Amino acid sequence: MPQMDLNTLFSLSGKVALVTGGSRGIGKMIAQGLLQAGAKVYVTARKKAACEEAAEELSAFGSCTAISADVGTAGGRKALLKMFSEKEDMLHILINNAGTNWGEMFDKYPDDAFDKVLNLNVSAVFSMTRDFVHLLEKGATREDPARVVNIGSMDGLHIPTVSRTGTYAYTSSKAAVHHLTRNLAVALSPRFITVNAIAPGFFPSRMTDFVFDKYLPDIEENSLMKRAGKPEEMAAVAIYLCSKGGAYTDGAVIPVDGGTSVNSQHVKF
């Protein structure tokens, strides 16, 4: 009979993980989950003080180190790779979470905002994966592949309306992340690296604070579960994808949105 011990299936003991945008929100939720599953975690974020504060807090759950860098720039990624490589000679898990949003009405939506969102949300995901692939290969085996997990969004699966404001670049970027994930899975699977995406719905974070404050009843109504997500529900999906239990999942986009993206009852704006 196959070994199906849950502690083995979902353990990340001995794994090294890097989480971009790990100082807050979904990145921090995932970082905590990986730590509690036994991984050694590095969190990176653009703001040094926030990154170090998050790592100190997360260290209550395991070995967590802050490396401040701006992954939205080539120089920032190069510096991150150098600092990380000085500490580790391989990487088992890369969580591409860093991202941004911009909301504005259609007639006023600025070109530079569109470019900024697409650069961080899409281009940086590709570039981070490319730049760290040699370290991922060192951490990969046929039976236990290295993992890349990209953070997309339910807004890449449907058109959001809760905030009553157009997020044209964000929705487009997250749909692109989902398709890039499939593309990278095809490219990297022969190198024993799986690539999957999580498409979160509404979870508590600084990015969603304004929407939660103004439109929480709509958020709850739009969810088939009639509520927003909880941190442990985000962490659990990431643990699955990065553990032995998720070793055969590849090229998938997994919504974690309480059914919001399949609900037809949306407010208009």
Secondary structure, 3 states (H helix, E strand, C coil): CCCCCHHHHCCCCCCEEEEECCCCHHHHHHHHHHHHCCCEEEEECCCHHHHHHHHHHHHHHCCEEECCCCCCCHHHHHHHHHHHHCCCCCCCEEEECCCCCCCCCHHHCCHHHHHHHHHHHHHHHHHHHHHHHHHHHHCCCCCCCEEEEEECCHHHCCCCCCCCCCCHHHHHHHHHHHHHHHHHHHHHHHHCEEEEEEEECCCCCCCCHHHHHHHHHHHHHHCCCCCCCCHHHHHHHHHHHHCHHHCCCCCCEEEECCCHHHCCCCCCC
